[in-house]
Amino acid sequence: MDAPRYERYSSVPLFEGLQPEEIGALLGYSEEMIVEAGDVVILEGEIPGHFFIVAEGTLDVIKSDGENPQVLARLSDLSSFGEMGVVYDHRHTATVVAVSRSRLRAFSIAKFRELLEMQDRTVFKMVLALARLIAKRLQSSDQRRVS
C-alpha cells in the first residue's frame, strides 16, 4: 500500500505508535470488504473469525435484549470492532449491522495469532495498542456507571 493510503489509518487506535510502514504491513494482511445497508457483519453469539476497521461508512453495534434490541454504539470512519477476538476466545457479545454502504478492512484473527506465534514485532505493537484501547473502553464504561 502506498504512503497516502496508510497515513489515513494512522489515527486508528489499534495502530497507535506504529510507523507508516508498519501500518502498511498490517493493512497488507487485510482484505477489503464492501457491505450494504442492513448487512450483518458480526452476529452476536458467533465465534470471532475476523476483526474490522471501518474505512468508510456507518455501522451500528446492537445488543439483543429479548424483544428490545439496543443500539450500543454507532461506528464510522476509522473505528474498529471485533478486535477482542485476537486476545480472547469468546463469542461475540453484540451484532454489528451496516447502516449505510460501507467499506471495511477485514483482518483474519487466525492470521494475527499465527504472526504472534512467530513473534512478529509489528503485531506485538498492535496488540499493545489493543490493550490500551480495551483499557480506555473499560475506564469509560466504569465512569458511565459511576455518573
C-alpha positions, 0 to 999 in steps of 0.5 A: 500500500502506498504512503497516502493510503496508510497515513489515513489509518494512522489515527486508528487506535489499534495502530497507535505508535506504529510507523507508516510502514508498519501500518502498511504491513498490517493493512497488507494482511487485510482484505477489503470488504464492501457491505450494504445497508442492513448487512450483518457483519458480526452476529452476536453469539458467533465465534470471532473469525475476523476483526474490522476497521471501518474505512468508510461508512456507518455501522451500528453495534446492537445488543439483543435484549429479548424483544428490545434490541439496543443500539450500543454504539454507532461506528464510522470512519476509522473505528474498529470492532471485533478486535477482542477476538485476537486476545480472547476466545469468546463469542461475540457479545453484540451484532454489528449491522451496516447502516449505510454502504460501507467499506471495511478492512477485514483482518483474519484473527487466525492470521494475527495469532499465527504472526504472534506465534512467530513473534512478529514485532509489528503485531506485538505493537498492535496488540499493545495498542489493543490493550490500551484501547480495551483499557480506555473502553473499560475506564469509560464504561466504569465512569458511565456507571459511576455518573 
